[in-house]
Amino acid sequence: MSESISPDFEALLRRALAPVDPPAELAVRLESTLQEITELAADELEAWELSAMRDPRNWARPVAAIVLGGAAGTGLVLLRARRRAAARRRAPTGVLDAAERALREVFTEARRIAR
């Protein structure tokens, strides 16, 4: 009797937790934001003078630029490598082949950004 009254919780959870595709322009916006943060961090480091290194109070901005620029650069590398890998996706012959291709994509993109 209680079975006919109780809702189907599994079906409710399945509907509530169904994957949602992100907007199409999200990747483009994310990439441009990461690129902008990386460029701003590089500009900040270029403007920093080595003579200011003597005073530890002046270390916050360059350290923040290094951390944020590094994180944004890493995110940019991973985002571009993932997009390129998805565009050229083929059936991997094994786990090692897939891992090798993924690492190759990451290093290729890192070299491209470092130039």
HULIN-V230515 format. One record per residue. PSI is psi as a letter, one per 20 degrees, with the letter a starting at -180 (999 if undefined). OMEGA is omega in degrees with one decimal (NA if undefined). Layout:
# HULIN-V230515
psi=[PSI,PSI]
omega=[OMEGA,OMEGA]
This chain:
# HULIN-V230515
psi=[g,h,h,h,h,q,q,n,h,g,g,g,g,g,h,h,j,q,q,p,p,r,q,h,j,g,h,g,g,g,g,h,g,h,g,g,g,g,g,g,g,g,g,g,h,h,i,p,p,h,h,i,h,h,o,i,h,j,i,g,g,h,g,g,h,g,g,g,h,g,g,h,g,g,h,g,g,g,g,h,h,g,g,h,h,h,h,k,p,r,o,q,i,r,g,h,g,g,g,g,h,g,h,g,g,g,h,g,h,g,g,g,h,h,999]
omega=[-179.6,179.5,-178.2,-179.8,-175.4,179.2,178.3,-174.9,178.9,179.1,177.4,178.0,179.4,178.5,-178.3,-176.3,178.3,-179.3,179.0,178.4,178.3,177.3,-176.3,-176.2,-178.0,-179.6,179.9,178.9,179.3,179.7,-179.7,177.6,178.0,177.6,-179.9,178.4,178.9,179.4,177.9,178.2,177.9,177.3,178.8,179.5,177.3,-177.9,-177.2,-179.1,-178.6,-180.0,179.3,-178.4,-177.7,-177.0,-178.4,178.2,-179.5,-175.0,-173.2,-177.1,178.1,178.7,177.6,179.0,179.4,-177.8,-178.0,177.7,177.4,179.2,179.7,177.7,177.4,177.8,178.9,177.8,-178.5,180.0,-179.5,179.2,179.5,179.3,-179.9,179.1,178.9,179.5,-177.8,-174.9,172.5,-177.7,179.4,178.8,178.5,-179.2,-179.8,178.3,179.1,179.2,179.1,178.4,179.2,178.1,178.3,178.4,-178.9,-178.6,177.0,179.7,178.0,177.5,-179.1,-179.8,-177.7,-178.6,NA]
